[in-house]
Amino acid sequence: MRIPGMGWIWDERFLQHRLKATSLAGVVMAELTLLLFFYRMFFQNRCSWDLAVLAGAFLVVKFSAFTWYRLRD
C-alpha cells in the first residue's frame, strides 16, 4: 500500500521498520537505565531513584499499552 502524497519512499514497509526500530530503542534504553541503576546501587553504594522512576515509567507505559491493545483487538 502506498501512502498518498508521500511518494515512493514512505510505504507500508517503511512504517513497519520505523515501528520496530522505535520499540527496540525504547526497550534497550529501559534496560540500560536499569543496568545503570543497579551498577550505582551495588558498586557505588548509592540509590539513584530518578533512574528507578524512569525504568518504572517504562514498565507502566509498556504494560498499559499492552493491556489497552489486547482489550481493544
DOGUGU-366745 format. One record per residue: z, x, y of N, C-alpha, C in turn; residue in three letters. Coordinates in steps of 0.2 Angstrom, whole numbers, padded with zeros to 4 digits. Each point is the difference from the previous one (the first is absolute). Layout:
n.Z, n.X, n.Y, ca.Z, ca.X, ca.Y, c.Z, c.X, c.Y, r
Z, X, Y, Z, X, Y, Z, X, Y, ALA;
...
END
This chain:
n.Z, n.X, n.Y, ca.Z, ca.X, ca.Y, c.Z, c.X, c.Y, r
0000, 0004, -0006, 0000, -0004, 0006, 0000, 0004, 0006, MET;
-0004, -0001, 0005, -0001, 0004, 0006, 0004, -0004, 0005, ARG;
0004, 0003, 0005, 0003, -0003, 0005, -0005, -0001, 0006, ILE;
-0001, -0006, 0003, -0004, -0001, 0005, 0002, 0004, 0006, PRO;
-0005, 0004, 0003, 0001, 0003, 0006, 0003, 0007, -0001, GLY;
0002, 0002, -0006, 0003, 0007, -0001, -0005, 0005, -0003, MET;
-0006, -0003, -0001, -0005, 0005, -0002, 0000, 0002, -0008, GLY;
-0003, 0005, -0001, 0000, 0003, -0007, 0007, 0004, -0002, TRP;
0004, 0002, 0005, 0005, 0004, -0002, 0006, -0004, -0003, ILE;
0002, -0006, 0003, 0006, -0003, -0002, -0002, -0006, -0005, TRP;
0001, 0002, -0006, -0001, -0006, -0005, 0006, -0001, -0004, ASP;
0000, -0003, -0005, 0005, -0002, -0005, 0004, 0006, -0002, GLU;
-0004, 0005, -0003, 0003, 0006, -0002, 0004, 0004, 0005, ARG;
-0003, 0000, 0006, 0004, 0004, 0005, 0007, -0003, 0001, PHE;
0000, -0007, 0001, 0006, -0004, 0001, 0005, 0001, -0006, LEU;
-0002, 0000, -0006, 0004, 0002, -0006, 0003, 0007, 0000, GLN;
-0005, 0005, 0002, 0003, 0007, 0000, 0005, 0001, 0006, HIS;
-0001, -0004, 0005, 0005, 0001, 0006, 0006, -0003, -0002, ARG;
0000, -0006, -0004, 0006, -0003, -0002, 0004, 0004, -0005, LEU;
-0003, 0003, -0005, 0003, 0005, -0005, 0003, 0006, 0003, LYS;
-0004, 0003, 0005, 0002, 0006, 0004, 0006, -0002, 0004, ALA;
0001, -0005, 0003, 0005, -0002, 0004, 0006, -0001, -0004, THR;
-0001, -0004, -0006, 0006, -0001, -0004, 0003, 0006, -0003, SER;
-0005, 0005, -0002, 0003, 0006, -0003, 0003, 0004, 0005, LEU;
-0002, 0000, 0006, 0003, 0004, 0006, 0007, -0003, 0001, ALA;
0001, -0006, 0000, 0006, -0003, 0001, 0005, 0002, -0005, GLY;
-0002, -0001, -0007, 0005, 0002, -0005, 0002, 0007, 0000, VAL;
-0005, 0005, 0001, 0001, 0007, 0000, 0005, 0001, 0006, VAL;
-0001, -0002, 0006, 0005, 0001, 0005, 0007, -0003, -0001, MET;
0000, -0006, -0003, 0007, -0002, -0002, 0003, 0005, -0005, ALA;
-0003, 0002, -0005, 0003, 0005, -0005, 0002, 0006, 0004, GLU;
-0004, 0003, 0004, 0002, 0006, 0004, 0006, -0001, 0004, LEU;
0000, -0006, 0003, 0006, -0002, 0004, 0007, 0000, -0005, THR;
-0001, -0003, -0006, 0006, 0000, -0004, 0001, 0008, -0003, LEU;
-0005, 0004, -0001, 0001, 0007, -0002, 0004, 0003, 0006, LEU;
-0002, -0001, 0006, 0003, 0004, 0005, 0007, -0003, 0001, LEU;
0002, -0006, -0001, 0006, -0003, 0001, 0005, 0003, -0006, PHE;
-0003, 0001, -0006, 0004, 0002, -0005, 0001, 0008, 0000, PHE;
-0005, 0003, 0003, 0001, 0008, 0001, 0006, 0001, 0005, TYR;
-0001, -0004, 0006, 0006, 0001, 0005, 0007, -0002, -0003, ARG;
0000, -0005, -0004, 0006, -0002, -0003, 0003, 0005, -0005, MET;
-0004, 0002, -0004, 0003, 0005, -0005, 0000, 0007, 0002, PHE;
-0005, 0003, 0003, 0000, 0007, 0002, 0003, 0002, 0007, PHE;
0000, -0005, 0004, 0002, 0001, 0007, 0007, -0004, 0001, GLN;
0002, -0004, -0005, 0006, -0003, 0001, 0001, -0005, 0006, ASN;
-0005, -0003, 0002, 0000, -0005, 0005, -0005, -0006, -0002, ARG;
0002, -0006, 0003, -0004, -0006, -0001, -0004, -0001, 0006, CYS;
-0006, -0001, -0001, -0005, -0002, 0005, -0001, -0007, -0001, SER;
0004, -0004, 0003, -0001, -0008, -0001, -0006, -0002, 0003, TRP;
-0003, 0003, 0005, -0007, -0003, 0002, -0005, 0001, -0005, ASP;
0000, 0005, -0004, -0005, 0001, -0006, 0002, -0006, -0005, LEU;
0006, -0001, -0001, 0001, -0005, -0005, -0002, -0007, 0002, ALA;
0001, -0001, 0007, -0003, -0007, 0002, -0007, 0000, 0000, VAL;
-0004, 0005, 0001, -0007, 0000, -0001, -0002, -0001, -0007, LEU;
0003, 0003, -0005, -0002, -0001, -0007, 0002, -0008, -0001, ALA;
0006, -0002, 0002, 0002, -0007, -0001, -0005, -0005, 0003, GLY;
-0002, 0001, 0006, -0005, -0004, 0003, -0007, 0000, -0004, ALA;
-0002, 0005, -0003, -0006, 0001, -0004, 0001, -0005, -0006, PHE;
0006, 0001, -0003, 0001, -0004, -0006, 0000, -0008, 0002, LEU;
0004, -0002, 0005, 0000, -0007, 0002, -0007, -0002, 0001, VAL;
-0004, 0003, 0004, -0007, -0002, 0002, -0004, 0000, -0007, VAL;
0000, 0005, -0004, -0004, 0000, -0006, 0002, -0006, -0004, LYS;
0006, -0001, -0002, 0002, -0006, -0004, -0001, -0007, 0003, PHE;
0001, 0000, 0006, -0001, -0006, 0004, -0008, -0002, -0001, SER;
-0004, 0005, 0002, -0007, -0001, -0001, -0002, -0002, -0007, ALA;
0003, 0003, -0005, -0002, -0001, -0007, 0002, -0007, -0002, PHE;
0006, -0002, 0002, 0002, -0007, -0001, -0004, -0005, 0004, THR;
-0002, 0001, 0006, -0004, -0005, 0004, -0007, 0000, -0004, TRP;
-0003, 0005, -0002, -0007, 0000, -0003, 0001, -0003, -0007, TYR;
0005, 0001, -0003, 0001, -0003, -0007, 0001, -0007, 0000, ARG;
0004, -0003, 0005, 0001, -0007, 0001, -0006, -0004, 0003, LEU;
-0004, 0004, 0004, -0006, -0004, 0003, -0006, 0001, -0004, ARG;
-0001, 0004, -0005, -0006, 0001, -0004, 0000, -0004, -0006, ASP;
END
